[in-house]
Structures are given as C-alpha cells and as structure tokens.
Amino acid sequence: MKKILILTILFIYALYSSNYEDALIEAKKEHKIIMIMLEKENCKFCKKMEDEVLIDKNVSKILDRDFILLKLDVNRDELPLGLKKDMTPTFAFVKESGVMFSLIPGAWKRDDFISLLEYVKRKSKLKRELKK
C-alpha cells in the first residue's frame, strides 16, 4: 500500500510542468488547458488539496487527459499573466493560445473539484475570455 501511495505521488508530480513557457509549449502541442496552481509554503489548504484531492485517481486521470499542470509558489516564483499574490490556493486556467479565461480561488473537495474541472473544460470552448 505504501508503494502505491509513493508511486501515485510521483505520478502527480510528474504531471507538472516546470515553468509557464514550457507549459504553454506543451499545451499548444497537446491541445490542452493549462492549470496554474498558485500556492505558498506552509499553506494548509494547498497541502490539503495535494494530499486529499490532486492525488485522487479520478482527479489525476482528468488532469492528465485534459490539462497541463503548473504549480507556482507566489513567494518564490515569477507569476505570469499578471497573476498576483492573493489567496492560496488559487487556480488559473489558460487556453493553449496563452489567454487566461478563468481564475478560481480556494480549496475544494474531490467531487467538487472534478465538477470544477468539467466546468472549466466547457468554459474553455466559449468565445468570451477573462479580461485583465
């Protein structure tokens, strides 16, 4: 059981891109949405998302299929697209064109996060985009 947990954690971290430019290249190549998770060290809600939601096999399956993941620490990393150090965690969703179309703060329960991801996928197909 411990080995499965470790492998699952490694799989989740393997899904994440290392920087915004790489994520954008990969999103264009794979026609996926970029999900930027803004977090900070010692954020208990960020940790909760990682330990209880992002590690879930159903969530990771959706993320792997439809999203390019990028985790950024608001205190250490350069934030693209005019993102600010607001509430953590916050999830920014970016089209493969590089246009941010949704910014959603907060920690979520597994089923709610799955619904959120499905909503974001539908919203990504709309013509309107988030104004800066």
Protein Blocks (a to p, Z undefined) as FASTA:
>chain_A
ZZmmmmmmmmmmmmpcfbfklmmmmmmmnopadddddddehiaklmmmmmmmmmpmklmm
mmmmmpccddddfklmccehhiacddddddddddfkopafbdceddddfklmmmmmmmmm
mmmmpmbdcdZZ
